[in-house]
């Protein structure tokens, strides 16, 4: 059975035919020993065809397709042109060796060419890679190295650009810096307390907050100079006038020792540094909140910005977090406890980083594991929506948070929660309505202008109609006047006729007598 080997180099595709398989067999050790010697290896493997890439961009596209296990049109035409044709219904008498099994399965599905990828093929490809510049005669010395270097740079640059577009790296750095700042600020604030307590020990019991203590110590400077004029300034810092008066009274009766001006200057500068660090920590937290609202809005709406950022940083990226199943996300951050439990065959942990969310603290002791599992399920849904959705919205996260609230009520009171399918359908419908309403404002202005025009036209038509009605009413009045005048004339004419004839009956009798006389004359 004949065997071909496909080698994807930085300069093009190379197809090699393997001879003497019947004698050698697929002996990996024999190939491994003959790889270093070109005279022995050249008898077994011979170049059949070579297809160079057109440009550096074409090489990058081909290599990306090979790494993803996809066969391009150029590769398909190259294989169909140089390999024996596969007849339908008959078993092919050759096979194609590849380094990528995914690419081999895709080639077999598209062209029915049998492919294989094993240790024997990999050893053959190792020999081809070692002696590739000897097989192709037209290559000049150094051309292959240049093409490999250029393709490696472009391939790695494309991958780095892909990672840069995912700005979750900024969230990871910000949450790490926040954690270190919290530790540093706490240790520095304790150092300020210890340092200034030699001078004013009573202030520690009055002011408990580290940031406020640094501000007050910087403001007081020397306790012997404290007067009642400092009360407004202290009340502005502490927010309580009673505390300000208490500080002044404690300063007058303080048991601390006096410090030199140089020592007080050092204490003040260090307190100022602690205040600056605390202010920067607040700004960094605001930056993290805005970044989380851009990168993972649904996860932030569900579980909070800090816990969501810690989950992303522990997973490595938002994409890795989206790939995690909910069971892994549930114990993310408790790996040591998990492996210790597996080693000692004890109980595995119920939660990791998600324990810092408020939901698990609100649940009862027996329901903590159940709500942690449910919350991890919702977090995995939210992270997948944030990672793979086109537009950023908090609608899904808010609804998922409502579902967790309903689940807490179900565990406490037994109120049946809504189904996830119904909630997601409701969110999608609301988003579709919002999209339609977002498109309407432009149309609404047009509609308003159209309505105004229509109203103006209607008003004009109404005015015209009113005028027409007035003219018609005038005409009707004139007609009625004419009719009444004609009726009056007719009635006057009838009255005159009656007065002339002297009654209707006499005239009828007179006519009748004349007719009788005429008949009698005619009969005679």
WOWONOR-V211002 format. One record per residue. N is the residue number from 1. OMEGA is omega in whole degrees, -180 to 180 (none if undefined). BURIAL is I if it has 9 or more other C-alpha atoms within 8 Angstrom, else O. Layout:
# WOWONOR-V211002
[[N & OMEGA & BURIAL] [N & OMEGA & BURIAL]]
This chain:
# WOWONOR-V211002
[[1 & -178 & O] [2 & -179 & I] [3 & 177 & I] [4 & 180 & I] [5 & 178 & I] [6 & 179 & I] [7 & 179 & I] [8 & 179 & O] [9 & 179 & O] [10 & -179 & I] [11 & 179 & I] [12 & 178 & I] [13 & 176 & I] [14 & 180 & I] [15 & -176 & I] [16 & 177 & I] [17 & -179 & I] [18 & -179 & I] [19 & 174 & I] [20 & 179 & O] [21 & -180 & I] [22 & -180 & O] [23 & -176 & O] [24 & -168 & O] [25 & 180 & O] [26 & -180 & O] [27 & -176 & O] [28 & -178 & I] [29 & 180 & O] [30 & 178 & O] [31 & -178 & I] [32 & 179 & I] [33 & -178 & O] [34 & -176 & I] [35 & -175 & I] [36 & -179 & O] [37 & -177 & O] [38 & -179 & I] [39 & 177 & O] [40 & -177 & I] [41 & 180 & I] [42 & 176 & O] [43 & -177 & O] [44 & -175 & I] [45 & 180 & I] [46 & -179 & I] [47 & 177 & I] [48 & -179 & I] [49 & 178 & O] [50 & -180 & I] [51 & -178 & O] [52 & 176 & O] [53 & -176 & I] [54 & -177 & O] [55 & 178 & O] [56 & 178 & I] [57 & 177 & O] [58 & 178 & I] [59 & 179 & I] [60 & 179 & I] [61 & -180 & O] [62 & -179 & I] [63 & 176 & I] [64 & 179 & I] [65 & 180 & I] [66 & 180 & I] [67 & 178 & O] [68 & 178 & O] [69 & -178 & I] [70 & 178 & I] [71 & 179 & I] [72 & 179 & O] [73 & 179 & O] [74 & 179 & O] [75 & 180 & I] [76 & 179 & I] [77 & 179 & O] [78 & -180 & I] [79 & -179 & O] [80 & -179 & I] [81 & -171 & O] [82 & 178 & O] [83 & 175 & O] [84 & -177 & O] [85 & 179 & O] [86 & -180 & I] [87 & -179 & O] [88 & 179 & O] [89 & 180 & O] [90 & 180 & O] [91 & -179 & O] [92 & -177 & I] [93 & 178 & O] [94 & 176 & I] [95 & -177 & I] [96 & 178 & I] [97 & -176 & I] [98 & 175 & I] [99 & -177 & I] [100 & 179 & I] [101 & 180 & I] [102 & 178 & I] [103 & 179 & I] [104 & 178 & I] [105 & 178 & I] [106 & 178 & I] [107 & -180 & I] [108 & 179 & I] [109 & -175 & O] [110 & -172 & O] [111 & -178 & O] [112 & 176 & O] [113 & -179 & I] [114 & -176 & I] [115 & 177 & I] [116 & 179 & I] [117 & -178 & I] [118 & -177 & O] [119 & 179 & O] [120 & 179 & I] [121 & -180 & I] [122 & 177 & I] [123 & 176 & I] [124 & 180 & I] [125 & 176 & I] [126 & 176 & I] [127 & 178 & I] [128 & 179 & I] [129 & -178 & O] [130 & -175 & O] [131 & -174 & I] [132 & -179 & O] [133 & 177 & O] [134 & -179 & O] [135 & -178 & O] [136 & -172 & O] [137 & -174 & O] [138 & -178 & O] [139 & 176 & O] [140 & 178 & O] [141 & -179 & O] [142 & -179 & O] [143 & -178 & O] [144 & 180 & I] [145 & 179 & O] [146 & -180 & O] [147 & 178 & I] [148 & -180 & I] [149 & 180 & O] [150 & 179 & I] [151 & 178 & I] [152 & 179 & O] [153 & -178 & O] [154 & -180 & I] [155 & 179 & I] [156 & 178 & O] [157 & 178 & O] [158 & 179 & O] [159 & 179 & O] [160 & 177 & O] [161 & 178 & O] [162 & 179 & O] [163 & 180 & O] [164 & 179 & O] [165 & 174 & O] [166 & -171 & O] [167 & 178 & I] [168 & 175 & I] [169 & 178 & O] [170 & 178 & O] [171 & -180 & I] [172 & 179 & I] [173 & -178 & O] [174 & -178 & I] [175 & 175 & I] [176 & -180 & O] [177 & 177 & O] [178 & 180 & I] [179 & 179 & O] [180 & 178 & O] [181 & 178 & I] [182 & 179 & I] [183 & -178 & O] [184 & -179 & O] [185 & 179 & I] [186 & -179 & I] [187 & 179 & O] [188 & 179 & I] [189 & 176 & I] [190 & 178 & I] [191 & 176 & O] [192 & 180 & I] [193 & -179 & I] [194 & -177 & O] [195 & -176 & I] [196 & -180 & I] [197 & 174 & I] [198 & -179 & I] [199 & -175 & I] [200 & -175 & I] [201 & -177 & I] [202 & -177 & I] [203 & -178 & I] [204 & -179 & I] [205 & -179 & O] [206 & -178 & I] [207 & -177 & O] [208 & -177 & O] [209 & -177 & O] [210 & -178 & I] [211 & 179 & I] [212 & 179 & I] [213 & 179 & I] [214 & 180 & I] [215 & -178 & I] [216 & 180 & I] [217 & 178 & I] [218 & -178 & I] [219 & -176 & O] [220 & -178 & I] [221 & -179 & O] [222 & -175 & O] [223 & -179 & I] [224 & 180 & O] [225 & -179 & O] [226 & 176 & I] [227 & 179 & O] [228 & 176 & O] [229 & 180 & O] [230 & -176 & O] [231 & 179 & I] [232 & -180 & O] [233 & 180 & O] [234 & 177 & I] [235 & 177 & I] [236 & -180 & O] [237 & -175 & I] [238 & -179 & I] [239 & -179 & O] [240 & -177 & O] [241 & 180 & I] [242 & 178 & O] [243 & 179 & I] [244 & 178 & I] [245 & 179 & I] [246 & 178 & I] [247 & -179 & I] [248 & 179 & I] [249 & 179 & O] [250 & 178 & I] [251 & 179 & I] [252 & -177 & I] [253 & -176 & O] [254 & 180 & I] [255 & -177 & O] [256 & -179 & I] [257 & 179 & O] [258 & 178 & O] [259 & 178 & O] [260 & 179 & O] [261 & 179 & O] [262 & 178 & O] [263 & 179 & O] [264 & 178 & I] [265 & 179 & O] [266 & 178 & O] [267 & -179 & I] [268 & 179 & I] [269 & 179 & O] [270 & 177 & I] [271 & 178 & I] [272 & 178 & I] [273 & 178 & O] [274 & 177 & I] [275 & 179 & I] [276 & 178 & O] [277 & 179 & I] [278 & 177 & I] [279 & 178 & O] [280 & 178 & O] [281 & 177 & I] [282 & 179 & O] [283 & 179 & O] [284 & 177 & I] [285 & 177 & I] [286 & 178 & O] [287 & 180 & O] [288 & 179 & I] [289 & 179 & I] [290 & 179 & O] [291 & 179 & I] [292 & 177 & I] [293 & 177 & I] [294 & -173 & O] [295 & -177 & I] [296 & -177 & I] [297 & -178 & I] [298 & 178 & I] [299 & 178 & I] [300 & 179 & I] [301 & -178 & I] [302 & -168 & I] [303 & -180 & I] [304 & -175 & I] [305 & -176 & I] [306 & -179 & O] [307 & 177 & I] [308 & 178 & I] [309 & 178 & I] [310 & 177 & I] [311 & 180 & I] [312 & -179 & I] [313 & 180 & I] [314 & 178 & I] [315 & -179 & I] [316 & 178 & I] [317 & 178 & I] [318 & 179 & I] [319 & 178 & O] [320 & 178 & I] [321 & 179 & I] [322 & 179 & I] [323 & -178 & O] [324 & 170 & I] [325 & -176 & O] [326 & 178 & I] [327 & 176 & I] [328 & -180 & O] [329 & -178 & I] [330 & -177 & I] [331 & 179 & I] [332 & -176 & I] [333 & 179 & O] [334 & -176 & I] [335 & -179 & O] [336 & 179 & O] [337 & -180 & I] [338 & -178 & I] [339 & 175 & O] [340 & 178 & I] [341 & 178 & I] [342 & -179 & I] [343 & -178 & O] [344 & -179 & O] [345 & 178 & O] [346 & -180 & O] [347 & 179 & O] [348 & -179 & O] [349 & -178 & I] [350 & -177 & I] [351 & 178 & I] [352 & -178 & I] [353 & -178 & I] [354 & 176 & I] [355 & -178 & I] [356 & 176 & O] [357 & -175 & I] [358 & -174 & O] [359 & -177 & I] [360 & 177 & I] [361 & -180 & I] [362 & -178 & O] [363 & 178 & I] [364 & -174 & O] [365 & -177 & O] [366 & -177 & O] [367 & -178 & I] [368 & 179 & I] [369 & -180 & I] [370 & -179 & O] [371 & 176 & I] [372 & 177 & I] [373 & 180 & I] [374 & -180 & I] [375 & 177 & I] [376 & 176 & I] [377 & -180 & I] [378 & 178 & I] [379 & 178 & I] [380 & 177 & I] [381 & -178 & I] [382 & -179 & I] [383 & 179 & I] [384 & 176 & I] [385 & -180 & I] [386 & -175 & I] [387 & -170 & I] [388 & 179 & O] [389 & -179 & O] [390 & -178 & O] [391 & -180 & O] [392 & 178 & I] [393 & 179 & O] [394 & -175 & I] [395 & -179 & I] [396 & -180 & I] [397 & 179 & I] [398 & 179 & I] [399 & 177 & I] [400 & 176 & I] [401 & 177 & I] [402 & 179 & O] [403 & 178 & I] [404 & 176 & I] [405 & 179 & I] [406 & 179 & I] [407 & 175 & I] [408 & 177 & I] [409 & 179 & I] [410 & 179 & I] [411 & -177 & I] [412 & -172 & O] [413 & -179 & O] [414 & 179 & O] [415 & -176 & O] [416 & 179 & O] [417 & 177 & O] [418 & 177 & O] [419 & -178 & O] [420 & -179 & O] [421 & -179 & O] [422 & -179 & O] [423 & -180 & I] [424 & 176 & I] [425 & 179 & O] [426 & 179 & O] [427 & -179 & I] [428 & 178 & O] [429 & 178 & O] [430 & 179 & O] [431 & 178 & I] [432 & 177 & O] [433 & 178 & O] [434 & 177 & O] [435 & 178 & O] [436 & 179 & O] [437 & 177 & O] [438 & 177 & O] [439 & -174 & O] [440 & -174 & O] [441 & 176 & O] [442 & 179 & O] [443 & -178 & O] [444 & 179 & O] [445 & 178 & O] [446 & 180 & O] [447 & 179 & O] [448 & 179 & O] [449 & 178 & O] [450 & 179 & O] [451 & 179 & O] [452 & 178 & O] [453 & -179 & O] [454 & 178 & O] [455 & 179 & O] [456 & 179 & O] [457 & 179 & O] [458 & 179 & O] [459 & 178 & O] [460 & 179 & O] [461 & 179 & O] [462 & 178 & O] [463 & 179 & O] [464 & -179 & O] [465 & 178 & O] [466 & 179 & O] [467 & 179 & O] [468 & 179 & O] [469 & 179 & O] [470 & -179 & O] [471 & 179 & O] [472 & 179 & O] [473 & 178 & O] [474 & 179 & O] [475 & 179 & O] [476 & 178 & O] [477 & 179 & O] [478 & 179 & O] [479 & 180 & O] [480 & 178 & O] [481 & 179 & O] [482 & -179 & O] [483 & 180 & O] [484 & 179 & O] [485 & 179 & O] [486 & 179 & O] [487 & 179 & O] [488 & 179 & O] [489 & -179 & O] [490 & -179 & O] [491 & 178 & O] [492 & 179 & O] [493 & 180 & O] [494 & -180 & O] [495 & 180 & O] [496 & 179 & O] [497 & -179 & O] [498 & -178 & I] [499 & 180 & O] [500 & -175 & O] [501 & 179 & O] [502 & 176 & O] [503 & -176 & O] [504 & -176 & O] [505 & -178 & O] [506 & 180 & O] [507 & -179 & I] [508 & 179 & O] [509 & -179 & O] [510 & 179 & O] [511 & -178 & O] [512 & -180 & O] [513 & 179 & O] [514 & -179 & O] [515 & 179 & O] [516 & -180 & O] [517 & -180 & O] [518 & 180 & O] [519 & -179 & O] [520 & 178 & O] [521 & -179 & O] [522 & -180 & O] [523 & 177 & O] [524 & none & O]]
